[in-house]
Amino acid sequence: MSEKMIYLVDDDTAVREALTLLLETIGMKVLSFPDPFSFLDKFGSLAPGCIILDIRMPGLSGLKLQEKLAIASCDWPIIVISGHGDINACRQAFRNGAIDFLSKPIDEQDLIDAIQKAHALLDRHENQRAEITENRDLLNQLSSREREVLDMITQGWATKEIAQSLSLSPRTIESHRKNIAAKLKTTSVAEMTRIVLESMPTAPD
């Protein structure tokens, strides 16, 4: 069903085994962990994926693990599961960035729907990262002077204003503008502005 990874973190062996069997039966790839510490030990070597996280675990709670991942700027979608109907924990999980909160026993269709939502979010993050890389590659072609001129162009400066500010002739600025347009593959100031803005990292959803 999907090649994206699912990381299941739950101290309950029976829950891990049941959910892993369910998800693998429908073609999903699952890697399970008995506690947050074992997940954190492997985190740096894992491919982006969806995290299914039990909220109550000894040693380090699911909420604390969420906080640690947020500090690490991890934008992987998190589905929180709990055997306790704790509304305060639910609120905190969503504040920490969870995309769904499911109560045990887990409804199979609710879990699948949440995972599909998580995978769509992963696709969007991947596309955003690809766009950032593409735009940075375009901007890296510019000389330092061309980048300086581009920054002024995207701030709405006219050629004469840029020339005066940089103590250059308008003809030189026009030459820089032509080079910038050729390297960025657009003459549109709006498109140039988009490239600059979308070369910057975006905050996680």
C-alpha positions in Angstrom: 0.0 0.0 0.0 2.9 2.4 0.8 6.6 2.4 0.7 6.9 5.0 3.4 8.0 3.8 6.8 5.9 3.7 9.9 7.6 3.8 13.3 5.6 2.3 16.1 6.7 3.3 19.6 4.8 1.5 22.4 5.9 -0.4 25.5 3.0 -2.9 25.2 4.3 -5.9 23.3 0.8 -7.1 22.4 -0.2 -3.8 20.9 3.1 -3.6 18.9 2.6 -7.1 17.6 -1.1 -6.6 16.7 -0.6 -3.2 15.0 2.5 -4.4 13.1 0.6 -7.4 11.8 -2.4 -5.3 10.8 -0.3 -2.8 8.9 2.0 -5.2 7.3 -1.0 -7.3 6.1 -2.1 -4.3 4.0 1.4 -3.7 2.6 2.8 -1.1 5.0 6.4 -1.1 6.2 6.6 -1.0 10.0 9.5 -0.8 12.4 8.6 -1.0 16.1 10.3 0.1 19.2 9.5 -0.9 22.8 10.3 2.5 24.3 11.2 6.1 23.3 14.9 5.6 24.1 15.4 2.8 21.6 13.6 5.0 19.0 15.9 8.0 19.8 19.0 5.7 19.5 18.0 4.9 15.9 16.4 8.2 15.0 19.5 9.7 13.2 19.7 6.8 10.8 16.0 6.5 10.0 14.3 7.7 6.8 11.4 10.1 7.2 8.2 8.4 8.2 5.0 8.4 10.2 5.4 7.9 14.0 2.7 6.1 15.9 3.4 6.9 19.5 1.9 5.7 22.8 1.3 8.6 25.1 2.0 6.8 28.4 5.3 4.9 28.7 7.7 4.4 31.7 10.9 6.4 31.7 10.0 8.9 29.0 6.4 9.7 28.0 5.1 10.0 24.5 4.6 13.7 25.1 8.2 14.2 26.2 9.4 12.3 23.1 7.2 14.7 21.0 9.0 17.6 22.7 12.4 16.2 22.0 11.5 15.6 18.3 10.2 19.2 18.0 13.5 20.5 19.5 15.3 18.4 16.8 13.2 20.2 14.1 11.6 16.8 13.2 8.6 17.4 10.9 7.6 13.7 10.7 3.8 13.4 11.3 2.9 11.9 14.7 -0.2 9.8 15.5 -0.7 9.6 19.3 -2.4 6.5 20.7 -3.6 6.1 24.3 -5.4 3.6 26.5 -6.6 6.4 28.7 -9.2 9.0 27.7 -7.1 11.9 29.0 -8.4 15.1 27.4 -5.5 17.1 28.8 -2.9 14.8 27.3 -4.9 14.9 24.0 -4.7 18.7 24.0 -1.0 18.7 24.8 -0.3 16.1 22.0 -2.0 18.4 19.5 -0.1 21.4 20.8 3.1 19.4 20.3 2.1 18.8 16.6 0.3 15.5 16.6 -1.9 15.0 13.5 -4.3 12.6 15.2 -5.1 11.1 18.6 -6.6 7.6 18.8 -7.9 5.7 21.8 -7.2 2.0 22.5 -8.5 -0.4 21.4 -7.5 1.2 18.0 -10.2 1.2 15.3 -8.5 -0.2 12.3 -10.0 2.2 9.7 -9.4 5.2 11.9 -5.7 4.2 12.1 -5.4 3.6 8.3 -7.1 7.0 7.6 -4.7 8.7 10.0 -1.7 7.0 8.4 -2.8 8.0 4.9 -3.1 11.6 6.2 0.4 11.3 7.6 1.8 10.0 4.3 0.1 12.9 2.4 1.8 15.3 4.8 5.2 13.5 4.2 4.7 13.9 0.4 4.1 17.6 0.9 7.2 18.1 3.1 9.3 16.2 0.5 8.0 18.4 -2.3 8.7 21.5 -0.3 12.3 20.3 0.4 12.7 19.6 -3.3 11.5 23.1 -4.2 13.8 24.7 -1.6 16.8 22.8 -3.1 15.9 23.7 -6.7 15.5 27.4 -5.8 18.8 27.4 -3.8 20.6 25.9 -6.8 19.3 28.6 -9.0 20.3 31.4 -6.6 23.8 29.8 -6.1 24.5 30.5 -9.8 24.4 34.3 -9.1 27.5 36.3 -8.3 27.6 38.2 -5.0 26.9 41.4 -7.0 24.0 39.8 -8.8 22.5 38.6 -5.6 22.8 42.1 -4.1 21.0 43.5 -7.1 18.4 40.7 -7.0 17.6 41.5 -3.3 17.0 45.1 -4.3 14.9 44.1 -7.2 12.7 41.9 -5.0 12.3 44.8 -2.6 10.8 46.9 -5.4 13.8 49.1 -6.2 14.0 50.6 -9.7 17.1 50.3 -11.9 18.1 54.0 -11.3 17.7 53.6 -7.5 19.8 50.5 -7.5 22.5 52.1 -9.6 22.6 55.2 -7.3 22.7 53.0 -4.2 25.6 50.9 -5.5 27.4 53.7 -7.2 27.1 52.0 -10.6 25.7 53.1 -13.9 22.1 52.2 -14.9 23.5 50.3 -17.9 25.6 48.1 -15.5 22.5 47.4 -13.4 20.5 46.5 -16.6 23.3 44.1 -17.5 23.1 42.5 -14.1 19.3 42.2 -14.4 19.7 40.4 -17.8 22.2 38.0 -16.2 19.9 37.4 -13.3 16.9 36.8 -15.6 18.9 34.3 -17.6 20.2 32.3 -14.6 16.8 32.3 -12.8 15.0 31.6 -16.1 12.5 34.4 -15.6 12.1 38.1 -16.3 9.2 38.4 -13.8 10.0 40.2 -10.6 7.1 38.3 -8.9 8.7 35.0 -10.0 12.1 36.1 -8.8 10.6 37.0 -5.4 9.0 33.6 -5.2 12.3 31.9 -5.9 14.0 33.9 -3.1 11.2 33.3 -0.6 10.9 29.6 -1.4 14.6 29.1 -1.1 14.2 29.6 2.7 13.3 26.7 5.0 9.6 26.5 6.0 8.4 25.9 9.5 6.9 22.4 10.1 3.1 22.2 9.6 
